[in-house]
Amino acid sequence: MPTLFHAPFTCSLAARFAAAEAGVELEIEPLHLRSKNLAAGGSLYDVNPLGQVSVLSFDDGTKLTETSAVIAWIQVQSKDNDFRISPDSPEYFQMLRWLAFCATELHKGLFRVVFYKEATDEVKDRVRALAPLRFQIIEDHLNGRDYLLGNRFSAADAYLTWFFVLSDHAKVDHSAFPNLNAYRARALSRPTIAALIDDDRALDRRLKELFSA
Ligand SMILES: N[C@@H](CCC(=O)N[C@@H](CS)C(=O)NCC(=O)O)C(=O)O
């Protein structure tokens, strides 16, 4: 079974959301992101020289990095016909489009700055001001749709849902976007998603006890 290296509340949680919704089983290898320590011993740097999640490690030793690639892999592996999307279908490329949007415009474009201590408050606020244009695109797209690809939750939604897990903490305000607010409430109340968020709270506490000085 593939192993997902997972740090609580980071983007590897998006991969966990996707896997749970897809019914794809993954072994979870917990880690403390700040120290890069793996709970089982060793360092994340030994797994990924960048010291970043998400990383999926396969039984033959090969690794897949980049959250969007990990999530796309999960989508294609699903045995659930209501979830799986064939890479031959036009829908697959819409899924890739939203994964790339989440990865670049939201995750790296916004969170990469507002969560990092090397950015000043002024820079963080200037980056937060980029959010409404991006939110408007999703807002318009969600007219008449429950989820990004229509009325079923897909792997792309796993990434966007993760963004909304952290958006308040990042002080990125989306309250002026009714479709986004409804989407966020809908996605976060899915039982699999809510259970994994609870799980991460407990895991976060455990890893901090183990590794925070
Ligand atoms: N290119 C990577 C970036 C992932 C990323 O930024 N991960 C963050 C957590 S959400 C991380 O590991 N940060 C630790 C670090 O950059 O040292 C991907 O798309 O998966």
The ligand as an ORCA input file, in Angstrom:
! r2SCAN-3c Opt
* xyz 0 1
  N       5.510     22.050     -4.616
  C       4.993     21.417     -3.446
  C       4.879     22.424     -2.354
  C       4.167     21.923     -1.173
  C       4.297     22.826      0.043
  O       4.473     24.038     -0.045
  N       4.184     22.165      1.195
  C       4.314     22.874      2.436
  C       3.182     22.465      3.392
  S       1.573     22.946      2.811
  C       5.609     22.455      3.082
  O       5.963     21.294      3.075
  N       6.307     23.433      3.648
  C       7.524     23.223      4.356
  C       8.683     23.934      3.758
  O       8.516     24.557      2.687
  O       9.747     23.887      4.368
  C       3.645     20.756     -3.729
  O       2.905     21.299     -4.566
  O       3.333     19.735     -3.120
*
